[in-house]
């Protein structure tokens, strides 16, 4: 049987604040099915669906290092190049 998490459990699992989970929910970044009808109903999070949704917002960052800084990191100076 699939396990669903509360907002607090999902925040702890992801290492973010409860407020962040609520913000993502309001922005519809993560799915949050309502398990009971009406306003104020029970909302739970499917960890697999949340992980899948968050991959859409993951950004890969590459940092370009100027050659002179790369040489210094290697223990060389620009004079020895």
LONU-973271 format. One record per atom (N, C-alpha, C, O): residue in three letters; residue number from 1; atom name; y, z, x. Coordinates in Angstrom, 1 decimal. Each point is the difference from the previous one (the first is absolute). Layout:
> kolkol drenkol miti yy zz xx
> ala NUM CA Y Z X
...
***
This chain:
> kolkol drenkol miti yy zz xx
> unk 1 N -1.2 0.0 0.8
> unk 1 CA 1.2 0.0 -0.8
> unk 1 C 1.3 0.0 0.9
> unk 1 O 0.0 0.7 1.0
> unk 2 N 0.9 -1.5 -1.4
> unk 2 CA 1.2 -0.1 0.7
> unk 2 C 0.9 1.2 -0.1
> unk 2 O 0.1 0.6 -1.1
> unk 3 N 0.5 -0.1 2.2
> unk 3 CA 0.8 1.2 0.1
> unk 3 C 1.5 -0.5 -0.1
> unk 3 O 0.4 -0.8 0.8
> unk 4 N 0.3 1.4 -1.6
> unk 4 CA 1.5 -0.2 -0.1
> unk 4 C 0.7 1.2 0.5
> unk 4 O -0.5 1.1 -0.1
> unk 5 N 1.7 -1.3 0.7
> unk 5 CA 0.8 1.1 0.5
> unk 5 C 1.2 0.3 -0.8
> unk 5 O 0.5 -0.9 -0.7
> unk 6 N 0.0 2.1 0.8
> unk 6 CA 1.3 0.3 -0.6
> unk 6 C 1.0 -0.5 1.0
> unk 6 O -0.3 -0.4 1.1
> unk 7 N 1.6 0.5 -1.5
> unk 7 CA 1.0 -0.5 0.9
> unk 7 C 0.1 0.9 1.2
> unk 7 O 0.2 -0.5 1.1
> unk 8 N -0.4 1.8 -1.2
> unk 8 CA 0.0 0.9 1.1
> unk 8 C -1.1 -0.3 1.0
> unk 8 O 0.2 0.0 1.2
> unk 9 N -1.4 -0.3 -1.7
> unk 9 CA -1.2 -0.3 0.8
> unk 9 C 0.3 -1.3 0.8
> unk 9 O -0.4 -0.1 1.1
> unk 10 N 0.9 -0.9 -1.8
> unk 10 CA 0.3 -1.3 0.6
> unk 10 C 1.1 0.2 1.1
> unk 10 O -0.1 -0.7 1.0
> unk 11 N 1.1 1.5 -1.3
> unk 11 CA 1.0 0.2 1.0
> unk 11 C -0.6 0.7 1.3
> unk 11 O 0.3 -0.4 1.1
> unk 12 N -1.1 1.4 -1.3
> unk 12 CA -0.7 0.6 1.1
> unk 12 C -0.9 -1.0 0.8
> unk 12 O 0.0 0.0 1.2
> unk 13 N -0.7 -0.8 -1.9
> unk 13 CA -0.9 -1.0 0.6
> unk 13 C 0.8 -1.0 0.9
> unk 13 O -0.5 -0.3 1.0
> unk 14 N 1.6 -0.1 -1.5
> unk 14 CA 0.8 -1.0 0.7
> unk 14 C 1.0 0.6 1.0
> unk 14 O 0.6 -0.7 0.8
> unk 15 N -0.4 2.0 -0.9
> unk 15 CA 0.9 0.7 1.0
> unk 15 C 1.5 -0.3 -0.4
> unk 15 O 0.8 -0.1 0.9
> unk 16 N -0.6 0.0 -2.2
> unk 16 CA 1.4 -0.2 -0.4
> unk 16 C 0.3 1.1 -1.0
> unk 16 O -0.8 0.8 -0.4
> unk 17 N 2.1 -0.7 0.0
> unk 17 CA 0.4 1.0 -1.0
> unk 17 C -0.4 -0.4 -1.4
> unk 17 O -0.2 -1.2 -0.3
> unk 18 N 0.2 2.2 -0.6
> unk 18 CA -0.3 -0.2 -1.4
> unk 18 C 1.1 -0.9 -0.6
> unk 18 O -0.2 -0.9 -0.8
> unk 19 N 1.4 1.1 1.3
> unk 19 CA 1.2 -0.8 -0.5
> unk 19 C -0.2 -1.5 0.4
> unk 19 O 0.3 -0.9 -0.8
> unk 20 N -0.9 0.6 2.0
> unk 20 CA -0.3 -1.3 0.4
> unk 20 C -1.0 -0.7 -1.0
> unk 20 O 0.2 -1.1 -0.4
> unk 21 N -1.2 1.9 0.1
> unk 21 CA -1.0 -0.6 -0.9
> unk 21 C 0.6 -0.3 -1.4
> unk 21 O -0.2 -1.1 -0.5
> unk 22 N 1.1 2.0 0.0
> unk 22 CA 0.6 -0.2 -1.3
> unk 22 C 1.0 -1.2 0.1
> unk 22 O 0.1 -0.8 -0.9
> unk 23 N 0.6 0.6 2.1
> unk 23 CA 0.9 -1.1 0.1
> unk 23 C -0.8 -1.3 0.0
> unk 23 O 0.4 -1.0 -0.6
> unk 24 N -1.5 0.9 1.4
> unk 24 CA -0.8 -1.2 0.0
> unk 24 C -0.6 -0.3 -1.3
> unk 24 O -0.1 -1.1 -0.4
> unk 25 N -0.2 2.1 -0.4
> unk 25 CA -0.6 -0.1 -1.3
> unk 25 C 1.1 -0.7 -0.9
> unk 25 O -0.2 -0.9 -0.7
> unk 26 N 1.4 1.5 0.7
> unk 26 CA 1.1 -0.5 -0.8
> unk 26 C 0.4 -1.5 0.4
> unk 26 O 0.4 -0.7 -0.9
> unk 27 N -0.5 0.4 2.2
> unk 27 CA 0.3 -1.3 0.5
> unk 27 C -1.2 -1.0 -0.2
> unk 27 O 0.1 -1.2 0.3
> unk 28 N -1.2 1.7 -0.9
> unk 28 CA -1.2 -0.7 -0.2
> unk 28 C -0.6 -0.6 1.3
> unk 28 O -0.6 -1.1 0.0
> unk 29 N 0.8 1.8 1.1
> unk 29 CA -0.6 -0.4 1.2
> unk 29 C -1.5 0.4 0.1
> unk 29 O -0.8 -0.7 0.6
> unk 30 N 0.5 1.8 -1.3
> unk 30 CA -1.4 0.4 -0.1
> unk 30 C -0.5 0.1 -1.5
> unk 30 O 0.8 0.4 -0.8
> unk 31 N -2.0 -0.8 0.6
> unk 31 CA -0.5 0.1 -1.4
> unk 31 C -0.2 1.5 -0.4
> unk 31 O -0.5 0.8 0.8
> unk 32 N 0.8 -0.5 -2.0
> unk 32 CA -0.1 1.4 -0.5
> unk 32 C -0.4 -0.1 -1.5
> unk 32 O 0.8 0.2 -0.9
> unk 33 N -2.1 -0.4 0.6
> unk 33 CA -0.4 -0.1 -1.4
> unk 33 C 0.2 1.3 -0.7
> unk 33 O -0.3 1.1 0.5
> unk 34 N 0.7 -1.2 -1.8
> unk 34 CA 0.2 1.2 -0.8
> unk 34 C -1.4 0.3 -0.7
> unk 34 O -0.5 -0.9 -0.7
> unk 35 N 0.0 2.0 0.9
> unk 35 CA -1.3 0.3 -0.6
> unk 35 C 0.0 0.6 -1.4
> unk 35 O -1.0 0.1 -0.7
> unk 36 N 2.2 0.3 0.2
> unk 36 CA 0.2 0.4 -1.3
> unk 36 C 1.2 -0.7 -0.6
> unk 36 O 1.0 -0.3 0.7
> unk 37 N -1.0 0.0 -2.0
> unk 37 CA 1.1 -0.8 -0.6
> unk 37 C 1.3 0.9 -0.1
> unk 37 O -0.1 1.2 0.0
> unk 38 N 1.1 -1.9 -0.1
> unk 38 CA 1.3 0.6 -0.3
> unk 38 C 0.8 0.4 1.2
> unk 38 O -0.5 0.0 1.1
> unk 39 N 1.7 0.5 -1.4
> unk 39 CA 0.9 0.4 1.1
> unk 39 C -0.5 1.4 0.5
> unk 39 O -0.5 0.8 -0.7
> unk 40 N 0.5 -0.7 2.0
> unk 40 CA -0.5 1.3 0.6
> unk 40 C -1.5 0.0 0.1
> unk 40 O -0.5 1.1 0.2
> unk 41 N -0.1 -2.2 -0.3
> unk 41 CA -1.5 -0.1 0.1
> unk 41 C -0.5 0.3 1.4
> unk 41 O 0.8 0.1 1.0
> unk 42 N -2.1 0.0 -0.9
> unk 42 CA -0.6 0.3 1.3
> unk 42 C 0.0 -1.3 0.9
> unk 42 O -0.5 -1.0 -0.5
> unk 43 N 1.1 1.1 1.7
> unk 43 CA 0.0 -1.2 0.9
> unk 43 C -0.8 0.4 1.2
> unk 43 O 0.1 1.1 0.6
> unk 44 N -1.0 -2.0 -0.2
> unk 44 CA -0.8 0.1 1.2
> unk 44 C 0.1 -1.2 0.8
> unk 44 O 0.4 -1.1 -0.4
> unk 45 N -0.8 1.2 1.7
> unk 45 CA 0.1 -1.1 0.9
> unk 45 C -1.4 -0.3 0.6
> unk 45 O -0.8 0.9 0.4
> unk 46 N 0.5 -2.1 -0.4
> unk 46 CA -1.3 -0.5 0.7
> unk 46 C 0.3 -0.2 1.4
> unk 46 O 0.8 -1.0 0.3
> unk 47 N -1.3 1.8 0.6
> unk 47 CA 0.3 -0.2 1.5
> unk 47 C -0.2 -1.4 0.5
> unk 47 O 0.8 -0.5 0.8
> unk 48 N -1.9 -0.2 -1.2
> unk 48 CA -0.2 -1.3 0.5
> unk 48 C 1.0 -1.0 -0.5
> unk 48 O 0.5 -0.8 0.8
> unk 49 N -0.1 0.9 -2.1
> unk 49 CA 1.1 -0.9 -0.5
> unk 49 C 1.3 0.3 0.7
> unk 49 O 0.8 -0.9 0.2
> unk 50 N -0.5 2.2 0.0
> unk 50 CA 1.3 0.3 0.7
> unk 50 C 0.0 -0.5 1.4
> unk 50 O 1.0 -0.6 0.4
> unk 51 N -2.1 0.7 0.4
> unk 51 CA -0.1 -0.6 1.3
> unk 51 C 0.2 -1.5 0.0
> unk 51 O 0.8 -0.5 0.8
> unk 52 N -1.4 -0.1 -1.8
> unk 52 CA 0.1 -1.5 -0.1
> unk 52 C 1.5 -0.4 -0.3
> unk 52 O 0.5 -0.9 0.6
> unk 53 N 0.1 1.7 -1.5
> unk 53 CA 1.4 -0.3 -0.4
> unk 53 C 0.9 0.2 1.2
> unk 53 O 1.0 -0.8 0.2
> unk 54 N -1.2 1.8 0.6
> unk 54 CA 0.9 0.3 1.1
> unk 54 C -0.1 -0.9 1.1
> unk 54 O 0.9 -0.2 0.8
> unk 55 N -2.0 -0.6 -0.7
> unk 55 CA -0.1 -1.0 1.1
> unk 55 C 1.0 -1.1 -0.2
> unk 55 O 0.3 -0.7 1.0
> unk 56 N 0.1 0.5 -2.2
> unk 56 CA 1.0 -1.0 -0.3
> unk 56 C 1.4 0.4 0.6
> unk 56 O 0.8 -0.9 0.2
> unk 57 N -0.6 2.2 0.0
> unk 57 CA 1.3 0.5 0.5
> unk 57 C -0.1 0.4 1.5
> unk 57 O 1.0 0.5 0.5
> unk 58 N -2.1 -0.8 0.1
> unk 58 CA -0.2 0.4 1.5
> unk 58 C 0.7 -1.1 0.8
> unk 58 O -0.3 -1.2 -0.2
> unk 59 N 1.1 1.6 1.2
> unk 59 CA 0.6 -1.0 0.8
> unk 59 C -0.4 0.2 1.4
> unk 59 O -0.1 1.1 0.5
> unk 60 N -0.3 -2.2 0.2
> unk 60 CA -0.4 0.0 1.4
> unk 60 C 1.3 -0.2 0.8
> unk 60 O 0.7 -0.9 -0.2
> unk 61 N -0.5 1.7 1.2
> unk 61 CA 1.2 -0.1 0.8
> unk 61 C -0.4 -0.2 1.5
> unk 61 O -0.8 0.8 0.5
> unk 62 N 1.4 -1.8 0.1
> unk 62 CA -0.2 -0.2 1.4
> unk 62 C 1.3 0.1 0.7
> unk 62 O 1.0 -0.5 -0.5
> unk 63 N -1.0 1.2 1.6
> unk 63 CA 1.3 0.3 0.8
> unk 63 C -0.1 -0.9 1.2
> unk 63 O -0.9 0.1 0.8
> unk 64 N 2.0 -0.9 -0.6
> unk 64 CA 0.1 -0.8 1.2
> unk 64 C 0.7 0.8 1.0
> unk 64 O 1.1 0.6 -0.2
> unk 65 N -1.7 -0.5 1.4
> unk 65 CA 0.6 0.7 1.1
> unk 65 C 0.5 -1.0 1.1
> unk 65 O -0.7 -0.8 0.4
> unk 66 N 2.0 1.0 -0.1
> unk 66 CA 0.5 -0.9 1.0
> unk 66 C -0.8 0.1 1.3
> unk 66 O -0.5 1.0 0.4
> unk 67 N 0.4 -2.1 0.4
> unk 67 CA -0.8 -0.1 1.2
> unk 67 C 0.4 1.1 1.0
> unk 67 O -0.9 0.6 0.7
> unk 68 N 2.2 -0.3 -0.6
> unk 68 CA 0.4 1.1 1.0
> unk 68 C -0.5 1.3 -0.4
> unk 68 O -0.4 0.8 0.9
> unk 69 N 0.3 -0.5 -2.2
> unk 69 CA -0.5 1.3 -0.4
> unk 69 C -1.6 0.0 0.1
> unk 69 O -0.5 1.1 0.4
> unk 70 N -0.1 -2.2 -0.6
> unk 70 CA -1.5 -0.1 0.1
> unk 70 C -0.3 0.3 1.5
> unk 70 O -1.0 0.6 0.3
> unk 71 N 1.8 -1.2 0.6
> unk 71 CA -0.3 0.2 1.4
> unk 71 C 0.2 1.4 0.4
> unk 71 O -0.8 0.6 0.8
> unk 72 N 1.8 0.1 -1.3
> unk 72 CA 0.2 1.4 0.3
> unk 72 C -1.2 0.9 -0.5
> unk 72 O -0.4 0.9 0.6
> unk 73 N -0.1 -1.3 -1.7
> unk 73 CA -1.1 0.7 -0.6
> unk 73 C -1.3 -0.2 0.9
> unk 73 O -0.8 0.9 0.0
> unk 74 N 0.7 -2.0 0.6
> unk 74 CA -1.1 -0.3 0.9
> unk 74 C 0.2 0.7 1.4
> unk 74 O -0.9 -0.1 0.8
> unk 75 N 2.0 0.7 -0.6
> unk 75 CA 0.3 0.7 1.3
> unk 75 C 0.7 -0.9 1.0
> unk 75 O 0.2 0.3 1.1
> unk 76 N 0.1 -1.5 -1.6
> unk 76 CA 0.7 -1.0 0.9
> unk 76 C 1.5 0.1 -0.4
> unk 76 O 0.4 0.4 -1.0
> unk 77 N 0.4 -0.8 1.9
> unk 77 CA 1.5 -0.2 -0.2
> unk 77 C 0.3 -1.4 -0.1
> unk 77 O -0.8 -0.9 0.5
> unk 78 N 2.0 0.6 -1.0
> unk 78 CA 0.4 -1.4 -0.1
> unk 78 C 0.2 -0.6 1.4
> unk 78 O -0.1 -1.3 0.2
> unk 79 N 0.3 2.1 0.9
> unk 79 CA 0.1 -0.5 1.3
> unk 79 C -1.3 -0.5 0.6
> unk 79 O 0.0 -0.9 0.8
> unk 80 N -1.1 1.5 -1.2
> unk 80 CA -1.3 -0.4 0.5
> unk 80 C -0.6 -1.2 -0.7
> unk 80 O -1.0 -0.6 0.4
> unk 81 N 1.7 0.1 -1.5
> unk 81 CA -0.4 -1.2 -0.7
> unk 81 C 0.4 -1.1 0.7
> unk 81 O -0.2 -1.2 -0.4
***
